[in-house]
Amino acid sequence: MFERNPKEAEIARHTLERYSGCEASDFQSNLLLTNFPRYVDAFAASRGIKVLEGSMFKVAHDPKDEISILDFKIGSPAAALVVDICSFLPIRSSMLLGMCGGLRRRYKVGDYLVPVASIRGEGTSDFYFPSQVPALANFLMQRAVTEVMDREKAAYHIGITYTTNMRFWEFNEEFKNMLKATKAQGIEMECATLFTASYKRKFTLGALLLVSDLPLEHDGIKTKQSSQWVYDNFMADHIEKGVKILKFSREMQSKQVKGAYHRNLNS
């Protein structure tokens, strides 16, 4: 387990403040993580709050709902960093609002995928645990996700994702054959790192992924035009579902539902 010495906490705070352009004390007790700056802009616009930006992150803070949103950019190193530094904040509940490529023929763009685990194909997670340790989403958070999704009567799938650090893999036949053999339901670039880092740091984190493309299908790879269509049609709903999930997860924590870390209870 990482030692939580005062010097490490100080450096984590300084790093967060440099990268986010705001004080660490501005962060609320619930955190939405995303890879998309547009999500931060949309969240802020819907609530009439400021967008702040540092040397790496874009953030917005909503004291009314006690929620902050942070865009940490793309990839496993950034995912590791954001958990490492945010784990020193008094955050009780956090959610990744990410996107993934759907790997099943029955999936449709706009469906949601609730990942219970991720295959550690990205390498960064090896810093936290040996390769035999699975990358699992927080149980309480994913219970909150499915509860909210059922209440909303939303279309969603449950499964595992393959987390890769290879962005332009769609034209690599060897990689695609390996991917099919894993039987993963989705592919993305951050979940395995987020799950392992948050487990190491005892940082309560779940995920709700939006199926943004179907990369194994003919003409299913995401384009500039299809990406814009996804934002226009699904981003607002994705954000609001994340907000509802965070609120419900706090209710669950207050009732000491199984799955929360001890530091999240009675808070």
C-alpha positions in Angstrom: 0.0 0.0 0.0 1.2 3.5 -0.8 2.4 5.5 2.2 0.3 8.6 2.8 3.1 10.9 4.1 2.6 14.6 4.4 5.2 15.4 1.7 3.3 13.2 -0.8 0.0 14.8 0.0 1.6 18.3 -0.5 3.1 17.4 -3.9 -0.2 15.8 -5.0 -2.1 19.0 -4.0 0.4 21.2 -5.8 0.3 19.0 -8.9 -3.5 19.1 -9.0 -3.6 22.9 -8.6 -1.0 23.4 -11.4 -2.8 21.1 -13.8 -6.4 22.2 -13.0 -5.9 26.0 -12.6 -7.8 26.1 -9.3 -7.3 25.4 -5.6 -7.6 21.9 -4.3 -10.2 23.1 -1.8 -12.5 24.0 -4.8 -13.0 20.3 -5.5 -16.3 18.9 -4.2 -16.9 15.6 -2.5 -18.2 13.9 -5.7 -16.2 13.8 -8.9 -17.0 13.1 -12.5 -14.0 12.1 -14.6 -14.0 12.4 -18.4 -11.7 12.4 -21.4 -13.7 15.0 -23.2 -13.4 18.8 -22.6 -16.8 19.2 -24.2 -18.3 17.3 -21.2 -16.9 19.9 -18.8 -18.2 22.8 -21.0 -21.6 21.2 -21.2 -21.8 20.5 -17.4 -20.8 24.0 -16.6 -23.2 25.6 -19.1 -26.1 23.6 -17.8 -25.4 24.8 -14.3 -24.2 28.4 -15.0 -20.8 27.8 -13.4 -17.2 28.7 -14.5 -14.9 26.5 -16.5 -11.3 26.5 -15.2 -8.2 25.2 -17.0 -4.7 24.6 -15.9 -1.7 23.2 -17.8 -3.4 19.8 -18.3 -6.9 19.5 -16.9 -10.2 21.3 -17.5 -12.5 21.4 -14.6 -15.8 22.9 -13.2 -17.2 22.8 -9.7 -20.9 22.8 -8.7 -21.2 23.5 -4.9 -25.0 23.2 -5.1 -24.8 19.5 -6.0 -21.4 19.0 -4.5 -20.0 17.7 -7.8 -16.8 18.6 -9.6 -16.1 17.4 -13.2 -12.5 17.0 -14.5 -11.3 16.3 -18.0 -8.0 14.4 -17.6 -7.3 13.9 -21.4 -6.6 10.5 -23.0 -4.7 7.4 -22.1 -3.5 5.3 -19.2 -0.7 7.5 -17.9 -3.2 10.4 -17.5 -5.7 8.0 -15.9 -3.1 6.9 -13.3 -2.1 10.5 -12.5 -5.6 11.7 -11.9 -6.4 8.9 -9.4 -3.0 9.3 -7.7 -3.5 13.0 -7.0 -7.3 13.1 -6.5 -7.0 10.3 -3.9 -5.6 12.8 -1.5 -8.8 14.9 -1.7 -11.8 14.2 0.6 -13.7 12.8 -2.4 -16.3 10.2 -1.4 -17.6 9.1 -4.8 -16.3 9.2 -8.3 -17.4 8.2 -11.8 -15.7 7.9 -15.2 -18.0 9.1 -18.0 -16.0 7.6 -20.9 -16.6 6.2 -24.3 -15.7 2.8 -25.8 -15.8 0.9 -29.0 -18.6 -1.7 -28.9 -17.4 -5.2 -29.9 -20.7 -7.0 -30.3 -22.9 -7.0 -33.4 -26.0 -6.4 -31.4 -24.6 -3.2 -29.9 -25.7 0.2 -31.2 -24.0 3.5 -31.0 -25.6 5.3 -28.1 -26.0 2.2 -25.9 -24.3 2.2 -22.6 -21.8 -0.3 -21.3 -21.3 -0.9 -17.6 -17.8 -2.4 -17.1 -17.4 -4.7 -14.2 -13.7 -5.3 -15.0 -11.1 -4.5 -17.6 -8.3 -6.5 -19.3 -5.0 -4.9 -18.4 -3.6 -4.5 -21.9 -2.2 -1.0 -21.4 0.8 -1.6 -19.2 0.5 1.3 -16.8 -1.5 -0.7 -14.3 1.6 -2.9 -13.8 2.9 -0.1 -11.5 0.2 -0.8 -9.0 -0.2 -4.6 -8.9 1.3 -7.8 -10.4 -0.3 -8.9 -13.7 -2.3 -11.6 -11.9 -4.5 -9.1 -10.1 -7.7 -8.3 -12.0 -8.8 -4.7 -12.7 -12.2 -4.5 -11.1 -14.6 -1.6 -10.9 -15.8 -0.6 -7.4 -18.7 -2.9 -6.5 -20.8 -0.2 -4.8 -20.4 2.2 -7.6 -21.4 -0.3 -10.3 -24.4 -1.3 -8.2 -25.4 2.4 -8.2 -24.9 2.6 -11.9 -27.2 -0.3 -12.7 -29.8 0.8 -10.2 -30.0 4.3 -11.9 -29.9 2.8 -15.4 -32.8 0.5 -14.5 -34.8 3.3 -13.0 -34.2 5.4 -16.2 -35.1 2.4 -18.4 -31.9 3.0 -20.3 -30.4 0.6 -22.8 -27.2 -0.9 -21.3 -24.9 -3.9 -21.4 -22.7 -5.4 -18.7 -19.3 -6.8 -19.4 -15.6 -6.3 -19.5 -13.5 -3.9 -21.6 -10.1 -4.3 -23.1 -7.9 -1.4 -22.1 -5.2 -0.7 -24.7 -2.5 1.9 -25.1 -2.6 1.5 -28.9 -4.9 4.2 -30.4 -4.7 3.3 -34.1 -5.3 -0.4 -33.8 -8.2 -0.8 -36.2 -5.9 -1.7 -39.1 -3.7 -4.1 -37.2 -5.1 -7.6 -38.0 -2.9 -9.3 -35.4 -4.2 -7.1 -32.7 -7.8 -7.5 -33.9 -7.6 -11.3 -33.8 -6.2 -11.1 -30.3 -8.9 -8.7 -29.2 -11.6 -11.1 -30.5 -10.1 -14.0 -28.6 -10.4 -12.1 -25.3 -14.2 -12.0 -25.7 -14.2 -8.4 -24.3 -17.4 -6.4 -24.9 -15.7 -3.0 -25.4 -12.4 -1.4 -26.0 -11.1 1.8 -24.5 -7.8 3.3 -23.1 -8.3 4.1 -19.4 -10.5 1.7 -17.4 -8.0 -0.9 -16.4 -5.6 1.8 -15.1 -8.4 3.7 -13.3 -9.6 0.5 -11.6 -6.3 -0.7 -10.5 -5.0 2.7 -9.3 -8.3 3.4 -7.4 -8.1 0.0 -5.7 -4.6 0.6 -4.6 -5.5 4.1 -3.4 -8.8 3.1 -1.9 -10.5 5.7 -4.1 -14.2 4.8 -4.7 -14.5 4.8 -8.5 -17.0 3.4 -11.0 -17.6 3.8 -14.7 -20.4 4.3 -17.2 -19.2 4.0 -20.8 -21.1 5.2 -23.9 -20.7 3.1 -27.0 -19.4 5.7 -29.5 -18.5 3.4 -32.4 -18.4 -0.2 -33.6 -14.8 -0.6 -34.8 -15.0 -4.2 -35.9 -17.8 -3.5 -38.3 -17.5 -2.3 -41.9 -17.6 1.5 -41.8 -18.0 1.3 -38.0 -14.8 3.2 -37.1 -15.4 6.6 -35.5 -15.0 9.6 -37.8 -15.0 13.4 -37.2 -18.7 13.5 -38.4 -19.9 10.5 -36.3 -18.1 11.8 -33.3 -19.9 15.1 -33.5 -23.2 13.1 -33.9 -22.5 11.2 -30.7 -21.8 14.5 -28.8 -25.0 16.1 -30.1 -27.3 13.2 -29.3 -25.9 11.5 -26.2 -23.5 13.8 -24.2 -26.1 15.6 -22.2 -27.9 12.4 -21.1 -24.5 10.8 -20.2 -23.6 13.7 -18.0 -27.0 13.7 -16.2 -26.9 10.0 -15.6 -23.4 10.4 -14.0 -24.8 13.1 -11.7 -27.7 10.8 -10.6 -25.3 7.9 -10.1 -23.0 9.9 -7.8 -26.0 11.1 -5.7 -27.4 7.6 -5.4 -23.9 6.2 -4.5 -23.8 8.7 -1.6 -27.1 7.5 -0.3 -25.8 3.9 -0.5 -22.7 4.9 1.4 -24.7 6.6 4.1 -26.6 3.3 4.7 -23.2 1.5 4.8 -24.0 -0.7 1.8 -21.3 -3.2 1.1 -18.5 -2.1 -1.2 -17.6 1.3 0.1 -14.2 2.1 1.6 -14.2 2.9 5.3 -13.1 6.5 4.7 -16.4 7.0 2.7 -18.8 5.9 5.4 -20.8 8.2 7.6 -19.6 11.3 5.6 
